[in-house]
Amino acid sequence: MSEFAIEVCNLRKEFQIKKKNGLFHKKVEKEVFVAVDDISFNVNHGEIFGFLGPNGAGKTTTIKMISTLLLPTSGTVKVDGIDVVKNPREALKIMGTVLTGERSIYWKLTGRENLEYFAAMYGITGKKAKEKIDYLLERFNLHKRADETVEKYSTGMKQRIALAKALLADPKILILDEPTSGLDPQSALNLRELILEIKDEGKTVLLTTHYMEEADFLSDRVAIIDHGKIIALDAPDNLKKNLNKANILIFELNKWDKTVENNLKNIKAIKNIISNFNDSSQRWVVKIHIGNGSETISQVIENIVKVGIDITNFKKEEPTLEDVFLDLTGKSLRE
């Protein structure tokens, strides 16, 4: 066993983009876009490692290079000491992947037939294959509908059969790209509990997610990537402690005005403002990060009420991982 489950060293990925210039676009120039910019990090054996970033930050590109779907421009990736570029087949033997947006199972086949097909692809046959498939169908609560076609499954069931497929070959490392995306709250909770069980079995999980509370709940450590670079890497609690000096204010308002928002942004101590309309309460919820205490809080309240906006609720709260992300990137995870 190598020192780390995953070793990423000076990883870089460039894409060449064709750009048309000149009269009638006769001249075509090539522009280099750097999606991943010389990043390095290690994932320990047996941990859940959260990999977070806004859309376009380089997160998915990194995941695809680790899982051998993309070749890096430079740098190296090793899984349990195996170089994924030099020995992709050996690397794939110890990795299971569930990638968002890519259909990794066949919808016209039944759940059981999918697992039988992929078991054969992995060289698992006969009695061993049957026992493994029966075990996974039972474990993921799919046994009662195992002989129905996957196209009849709910989104949560499709995710579970994809996860079962990824575990067929008993991989040491599991790569999960937004595994609970599109699931209802109960299905998402069930899948998170399964991920924790997988970790308890000693497997390493590399996880991307758009849900900060999920990353906080599951991850031993998280890395945050933005504009192709790692900008933070630590345990979630440590990242939140580093934000404790800031005040995080939550206002519930009867209305919201961009003019007020712009006025507040002119206050030096205010770092970030996020506003959302809550359909259930029919109120605006505005979160504000400020760098000092009561004086700025008074300024904020004064700016809000002087234009006739009613404050129906106001509180200070402890930093969340979402606040850390907002503080570091200036945007929410889904932007």
C-alpha positions as CSV (number, residue, x, y, z in Angstrom):
1,M,0.0,0.0,0.0
2,S,1.3,3.4,-0.9
3,E,1.4,6.3,1.5
4,F,-1.7,8.0,0.0
5,A,-4.8,6.7,-1.8
6,I,-4.7,9.5,-4.3
7,E,-1.7,11.7,-5.1
8,V,-2.2,14.7,-7.4
9,C,1.1,16.6,-8.2
10,N,1.3,19.8,-10.3
11,L,-1.7,18.7,-12.3
12,R,-2.5,21.0,-15.3
13,K,-5.0,20.8,-18.1
14,E,-5.1,23.2,-21.0
15,F,-7.7,23.3,-23.8
16,Q,-7.1,25.0,-27.1
17,I,-10.1,27.1,-28.2
18,K,-10.4,28.2,-31.8
19,K,-11.2,31.9,-32.2
20,K,-12.3,33.5,-35.4
21,N,-10.9,37.0,-36.2
22,G,-10.4,39.2,-39.2
23,L,-12.7,40.3,-42.0
24,F,-15.4,37.7,-42.6
25,H,-13.7,35.5,-39.9
26,K,-11.1,34.3,-42.4
27,K,-8.4,34.2,-39.8
28,V,-8.7,31.5,-37.1
29,E,-6.5,31.8,-34.0
30,K,-6.0,29.3,-31.2
31,E,-6.4,30.5,-27.6
32,V,-5.3,28.4,-24.7
33,F,-7.7,28.0,-21.8
34,V,-6.3,26.7,-18.5
35,A,-9.0,24.6,-16.8
36,V,-6.7,23.2,-14.1
37,D,-3.7,25.2,-13.1
38,D,-0.8,23.2,-11.5
39,I,-2.8,21.8,-8.5
40,S,-1.4,19.4,-5.9
41,F,-3.2,17.5,-3.1
42,N,-3.2,14.1,-1.4
43,V,-6.2,11.9,-0.3
44,N,-5.6,9.7,2.7
45,H,-6.5,6.0,2.8
46,G,-10.0,5.5,4.2
47,E,-11.2,9.1,4.2
48,I,-14.0,10.9,2.5
49,F,-12.4,13.8,0.7
50,G,-14.8,16.5,-0.5
51,F,-13.8,18.4,-3.7
52,L,-15.7,21.6,-4.1
53,G,-15.9,24.4,-6.6
54,P,-18.3,26.6,-8.5
55,N,-19.3,25.7,-12.1
56,G,-16.3,26.1,-14.4
57,A,-13.7,26.1,-11.6
58,G,-11.9,22.9,-12.8
59,K,-13.6,20.4,-10.5
60,T,-15.0,18.1,-13.1
61,T,-11.9,18.3,-15.3
62,T,-9.8,17.2,-12.3
63,I,-12.1,14.3,-11.5
64,K,-12.0,13.1,-15.2
65,M,-8.2,13.2,-15.1
66,I,-8.1,11.2,-11.9
67,S,-10.5,8.6,-13.4
68,T,-8.5,8.3,-16.7
69,L,-11.2,10.0,-18.9
70,L,-8.9,12.9,-19.7
71,L,-5.2,13.1,-20.2
72,P,-3.4,15.9,-18.3
73,T,-1.3,18.5,-20.1
74,S,1.3,18.0,-17.4
75,G,1.7,16.7,-13.8
76,T,0.9,13.3,-12.4
77,V,-2.0,11.5,-10.7
78,K,-1.4,8.3,-8.8
79,V,-4.0,6.0,-7.2
80,D,-2.5,3.7,-4.5
81,G,0.8,4.4,-6.1
82,I,-0.2,3.6,-9.7
83,D,0.3,6.3,-12.3
84,V,-3.1,6.7,-14.1
85,V,-1.5,7.8,-17.4
86,K,1.2,5.2,-17.5
87,N,-0.9,2.3,-16.2
88,P,-4.6,3.2,-16.8
89,R,-5.8,-0.4,-16.8
90,E,-4.2,-1.2,-13.4
91,A,-5.5,2.1,-12.0
92,L,-9.0,1.4,-13.1
93,K,-9.0,-2.0,-11.3
94,I,-8.9,-0.2,-8.0
95,M,-11.3,2.6,-8.8
96,G,-15.1,2.7,-9.0
97,T,-16.7,5.8,-10.5
98,V,-20.2,7.3,-10.6
99,L,-20.0,10.5,-12.7
100,T,-22.9,12.9,-13.0
101,G,-24.4,13.6,-16.4
102,E,-23.0,10.3,-17.8
103,R,-25.3,7.3,-18.1
104,S,-23.2,4.5,-16.8
105,I,-26.0,1.9,-16.7
106,Y,-28.3,0.6,-19.4
107,W,-31.9,1.7,-19.0
108,K,-33.4,-1.1,-21.3
109,L,-31.8,-3.8,-19.1
110,T,-33.1,-4.8,-15.7
111,G,-31.1,-3.9,-12.5
112,R,-29.9,-7.5,-12.3
113,E,-29.0,-7.7,-15.9
114,N,-26.9,-4.5,-15.6
115,L,-24.9,-6.0,-12.7
116,E,-24.5,-9.3,-14.5
117,Y,-23.2,-7.5,-17.6
118,F,-20.7,-5.4,-15.7
119,A,-19.6,-8.3,-13.5
120,A,-18.7,-10.2,-16.7
121,M,-16.8,-7.1,-17.9
122,Y,-14.8,-7.2,-14.6
123,G,-14.2,-10.9,-15.0
124,I,-16.5,-11.9,-12.2
125,T,-18.5,-15.0,-13.3
126,G,-20.4,-18.0,-12.1
127,K,-21.4,-18.5,-8.4
128,K,-19.2,-15.6,-7.3
129,A,-21.0,-13.2,-9.6
130,K,-24.4,-14.4,-8.4
131,E,-23.5,-14.1,-4.8
132,K,-22.0,-10.6,-5.3
133,I,-25.0,-9.3,-7.3
134,D,-27.5,-10.7,-4.8
135,Y,-25.6,-9.1,-2.0
136,L,-25.5,-5.7,-3.7
137,L,-29.2,-5.8,-4.7
138,E,-30.1,-6.6,-1.1
139,R,-27.8,-4.0,0.4
140,F,-29.1,-1.2,-1.8
141,N,-32.7,-2.2,-1.3
142,L,-33.2,-3.1,-5.0
143,H,-33.9,-6.8,-4.7
144,K,-37.7,-6.5,-4.9
145,R,-37.4,-4.6,-8.2
146,A,-34.2,-6.2,-9.5
147,D,-36.0,-7.8,-12.5
148,E,-37.6,-4.6,-13.7
149,T,-36.0,-2.4,-16.4
150,V,-33.9,0.5,-15.1
151,E,-36.0,3.0,-17.1
152,K,-38.8,2.3,-14.6
153,Y,-36.7,3.2,-11.7
154,S,-36.9,6.4,-9.8
155,T,-33.8,8.8,-9.9
156,G,-32.8,7.5,-6.4
157,M,-32.9,3.9,-7.6
158,K,-30.9,4.7,-10.7
159,Q,-28.2,6.3,-8.5
160,R,-28.2,3.2,-6.2
161,I,-27.8,0.7,-9.1
162,A,-25.0,2.9,-10.5
163,L,-23.3,2.8,-7.1
164,A,-23.8,-0.9,-6.9
165,K,-22.2,-1.3,-10.3
166,A,-19.2,0.8,-9.1
167,L,-18.7,-1.5,-6.2
168,L,-18.9,-4.8,-8.1
169,A,-15.1,-5.2,-8.3
170,D,-14.7,-4.2,-4.7
171,P,-12.6,-1.1,-5.5
172,K,-10.3,0.5,-2.9
173,I,-11.2,4.0,-4.2
174,L,-14.7,5.3,-5.0
175,I,-15.1,8.5,-7.0
176,L,-18.6,10.0,-6.7
177,D,-19.4,13.1,-8.7
178,E,-22.5,14.8,-7.3
179,P,-24.1,11.5,-6.2
180,T,-27.3,13.0,-4.6
181,S,-28.0,15.5,-7.4
182,G,-31.7,15.5,-8.3
183,L,-32.7,13.2,-5.4
184,D,-35.5,14.0,-3.0
185,P,-34.4,14.7,0.6
186,Q,-35.1,11.1,1.9
187,S,-33.3,9.4,-1.0
188,A,-30.4,11.8,-0.6
189,L,-30.2,11.0,3.1
190,N,-30.3,7.2,2.4
191,L,-27.5,7.6,-0.1
192,R,-25.3,9.6,2.3
193,E,-25.8,6.9,4.9
194,L,-24.6,4.3,2.3
195,I,-21.5,6.5,1.6
196,L,-20.6,6.5,5.3
197,E,-21.0,2.7,5.4
198,I,-18.7,2.4,2.5
199,K,-16.1,4.5,4.3
200,D,-16.5,2.4,7.4
201,E,-15.5,-0.6,5.3
202,G,-12.1,1.0,4.8
203,K,-12.7,2.4,1.3
204,T,-11.5,5.9,0.2
205,V,-14.2,8.2,-1.3
206,L,-13.5,11.2,-3.4
207,L,-16.7,13.2,-3.5
208,T,-17.9,16.3,-5.4
209,T,-21.2,17.9,-4.4
210,H,-23.3,21.0,-4.9
211,Y,-24.6,20.7,-1.4
212,M,-22.5,22.3,1.3
213,E,-24.3,20.7,4.2
214,E,-23.6,17.3,2.5
215,A,-19.9,18.1,2.2
216,D,-19.8,19.2,5.8
217,F,-21.6,16.1,7.0
218,L,-19.7,13.5,5.0
219,S,-16.1,14.9,4.5
220,D,-13.1,14.4,6.7
221,R,-11.4,17.1,4.6
222,V,-12.4,19.3,1.8
223,A,-10.5,21.1,-1.0
224,I,-12.0,24.2,-2.6
225,I,-11.0,24.9,-6.2
226,D,-11.7,28.2,-8.0
227,H,-10.3,29.4,-11.4
228,G,-8.3,26.1,-11.7
229,K,-6.4,26.6,-8.4
230,I,-6.8,25.0,-4.9
231,I,-7.6,28.0,-2.6
232,A,-8.3,26.1,0.6
233,L,-7.8,22.6,2.0
234,D,-8.6,21.4,5.5
235,A,-11.1,19.7,7.7
236,P,-14.5,21.5,7.5
237,D,-14.4,22.5,11.2
238,N,-11.0,24.1,10.8
239,L,-12.1,26.1,7.8
240,K,-15.2,27.3,9.7
241,K,-13.0,28.3,12.7
242,N,-10.9,30.5,10.5
243,L,-14.0,32.5,9.6
244,N,-15.1,33.0,13.2
245,K,-13.8,36.6,13.3
246,A,-16.5,37.6,10.7
247,N,-20.1,38.4,11.7
248,I,-22.7,36.6,9.7
249,L,-26.1,38.3,9.7
250,I,-29.4,36.9,8.5
251,F,-32.2,39.3,7.7
252,E,-35.8,38.4,6.9
253,L,-37.3,41.3,4.9
254,N,-40.7,42.1,3.3
255,K,-38.9,43.3,0.2
256,W,-35.5,43.8,-1.3
257,D,-34.0,46.5,-3.5
258,K,-30.8,46.4,-5.6
259,T,-30.2,50.1,-4.7
260,V,-30.0,49.1,-1.0
261,E,-27.7,46.2,-1.8
262,N,-25.4,48.6,-3.8
263,N,-25.4,51.1,-0.9
264,L,-24.5,48.3,1.6
265,K,-21.7,47.1,-0.7
266,N,-20.1,50.6,-0.4
267,I,-19.7,50.0,3.4
268,K,-16.0,49.0,3.7
269,A,-16.5,46.2,6.3
270,I,-19.1,44.3,4.3
271,K,-17.6,41.5,2.3
272,N,-20.5,39.5,0.8
273,I,-24.3,39.8,0.3
274,I,-26.5,37.0,-0.8
275,S,-30.2,37.5,-1.2
276,N,-33.0,34.9,-2.0
277,F,-36.8,35.0,-2.0
278,N,-38.4,32.3,0.2
279,D,-41.5,31.1,-1.5
280,S,-43.0,29.5,1.6
281,S,-42.7,32.6,3.9
282,Q,-43.0,35.1,1.0
283,R,-40.1,37.0,2.5
284,W,-36.6,37.9,1.3
285,V,-33.8,36.2,3.2
286,V,-30.5,38.3,3.0
287,K,-27.2,37.0,4.3
288,I,-24.5,39.5,4.9
289,H,-20.8,38.9,5.9
290,I,-19.2,41.8,7.8
291,G,-15.7,42.1,9.1
292,N,-16.3,43.9,12.4
293,G,-19.0,44.4,15.1
294,S,-21.9,46.5,16.2
295,E,-21.0,49.7,14.4
296,T,-21.4,48.2,11.0
297,I,-24.5,46.2,12.1
298,S,-26.1,49.5,13.0
299,Q,-25.2,51.0,9.6
300,V,-26.7,47.9,7.8
301,I,-30.0,48.2,9.7
302,E,-30.2,52.0,9.1
303,N,-29.7,51.5,5.4
304,I,-32.4,48.9,5.2
305,V,-35.1,50.7,7.3
306,K,-34.6,54.2,5.9
307,V,-36.0,53.1,2.5
308,G,-39.1,51.6,4.0
309,I,-38.1,47.9,4.1
310,D,-39.5,46.1,7.1
311,I,-37.2,43.7,9.0
312,T,-39.4,40.8,10.2
313,N,-36.5,38.8,11.6
314,F,-32.8,39.3,12.3
315,K,-30.1,37.0,13.8
316,K,-26.4,36.3,13.9
317,E,-25.3,32.8,13.1
318,E,-22.2,30.6,13.3
319,P,-20.2,30.1,10.1
320,T,-21.1,27.2,7.9
321,L,-19.1,25.6,5.1
322,E,-21.2,27.6,2.7
323,D,-20.0,30.8,4.4
324,V,-16.4,29.7,4.1
325,F,-16.9,29.0,0.4
326,L,-18.6,32.4,-0.1
327,D,-15.9,34.2,1.8
328,L,-13.1,32.6,-0.3
329,T,-14.7,32.7,-3.8
330,G,-17.2,35.6,-3.5
331,K,-20.0,33.3,-4.9
332,S,-22.2,30.5,-3.8
333,L,-21.4,26.9,-4.8
334,R,-24.2,26.8,-7.5
335,E,-23.1,29.9,-9.3
